Amino acid sequence: MVGHRDRIVIRAMTQDDLSAIGRLMDQLGYTIENDVLLGRFEGLSGAPDHLALVADISGNVVGFVHAHVRNALEKPLEVVTQSLAVDDRHRRRGIGRTLMASVETWARDRGVASVSLGTLTSRHDAHAF
């Protein structure tokens, strides 16, 4: 649990974080083999139009976000929050909000005025977020 003295550090996702990312995805119902997750991470890591961050507390990954810039013919450029997860033991403590604020800053720094975040209709807690 995040206490008053625990500091949330938002930092770039690394390959070393992938086992924790896999556990967080499992909590959302997405089971992804480690080698598949590694391949996907390698495909977006370092790409200038992708952002992959983790929320770290005392060396433990407790959340992550992946966002990317999307071009479209029918609407202006936007940043899509592809995935956002916070460990269920650490929810409702501002971690998701902090990750989204980082995405919004990243979008603003690129001159993108719109950030979207979608979720499944069955995730009622996510809708409230």
C-alpha positions in Angstrom: 0.0 0.0 0.0 1.1 3.5 -0.7 1.6 5.4 2.5 2.0 9.1 3.1 5.8 8.7 2.9 5.9 6.5 -0.1 7.1 8.4 -3.2 5.7 7.5 -6.6 8.3 7.8 -9.3 7.1 7.9 -12.9 9.9 6.7 -15.2 10.4 5.2 -18.6 9.5 1.5 -18.8 12.5 -0.8 -19.3 12.8 -4.5 -20.2 13.5 -5.2 -16.6 9.9 -4.1 -15.8 8.2 -6.6 -18.1 7.5 -9.3 -15.5 5.7 -6.7 -13.3 3.9 -5.4 -16.4 2.8 -9.0 -17.2 1.4 -9.4 -13.7 -0.5 -6.1 -14.0 -1.9 -7.2 -17.4 -3.0 -10.5 -15.8 -5.0 -8.5 -13.2 -6.9 -6.9 -16.2 -7.5 -10.3 -17.8 -4.8 -10.2 -20.4 -2.4 -13.1 -20.1 0.6 -12.6 -22.4 3.5 -14.9 -22.6 6.8 -13.3 -21.6 8.5 -13.7 -25.0 5.4 -12.1 -26.7 5.4 -9.2 -24.3 9.2 -8.7 -24.8 8.7 -8.7 -28.6 5.9 -6.1 -28.3 7.9 -3.9 -26.0 10.9 -4.0 -28.3 8.7 -3.0 -31.2 7.6 0.2 -29.5 10.5 1.0 -27.2 12.4 4.1 -28.4 9.8 4.9 -31.0 9.2 8.7 -30.9 5.4 8.4 -31.3 5.1 5.9 -28.3 5.3 6.5 -24.6 5.7 3.7 -22.1 6.0 4.6 -18.4 5.8 2.9 -15.1 4.8 4.0 -11.6 7.5 2.8 -9.2 7.3 2.8 -5.4 10.5 1.8 -3.6 11.7 -0.2 -6.6 8.4 -1.9 -7.2 6.3 -1.3 -10.3 2.8 -0.6 -9.2 1.4 0.7 -12.5 2.1 1.5 -16.1 0.8 3.3 -19.1 1.3 3.0 -22.8 0.2 5.7 -25.2 0.9 6.6 -28.8 0.2 9.4 -31.3 -2.5 8.5 -33.7 -3.0 10.2 -37.1 -6.5 9.9 -38.6 -8.2 11.3 -41.7 -11.5 12.0 -39.9 -10.2 13.9 -36.9 -7.2 15.8 -35.6 -4.1 14.2 -34.3 -4.6 12.7 -30.9 -2.7 10.7 -28.3 -4.4 7.4 -27.5 -3.8 5.8 -24.1 -3.6 2.2 -25.3 -3.2 0.7 -21.8 -3.2 1.8 -18.3 -3.1 -0.4 -15.2 -2.5 0.0 -11.5 -2.0 -2.9 -9.2 -5.3 -3.6 -7.5 -3.5 -3.3 -4.1 -2.6 0.3 -4.9 -5.7 1.7 -6.6 -7.5 4.8 -5.5 -4.3 6.5 -4.4 -3.7 8.8 -7.3 -1.3 6.5 -9.3 -3.5 6.3 -12.4 -4.1 10.0 -12.3 -0.4 10.7 -12.0 0.3 8.4 -15.0 -2.4 10.1 -17.1 -1.0 13.5 -16.2 2.3 12.3 -17.6 0.6 11.3 -20.8 -1.1 14.7 -21.0 2.2 16.5 -20.6 3.8 14.3 -23.2 0.9 15.1 -25.6 1.1 18.8 -24.9 4.9 18.8 -25.5 4.2 17.4 -29.0 1.5 20.0 -29.7 -1.3 17.4 -29.5 -4.5 18.8 -27.9 -6.5 15.6 -27.4 -5.8 12.5 -25.2 -8.2 9.6 -25.2 -8.6 6.7 -22.9 -11.0 3.8 -23.6 -12.1 0.9 -21.5 -14.3 -2.2 -21.8 -17.9 -1.6 -20.9 -17.6 -4.3 -18.1 -14.9 -2.3 -16.2 -17.2 -0.1 -14.1 -14.4 1.1 -11.8 -12.4 2.3 -14.8 -15.4 4.3 -16.1 -15.5 6.2 -12.8 -11.8 6.9 -13.2 
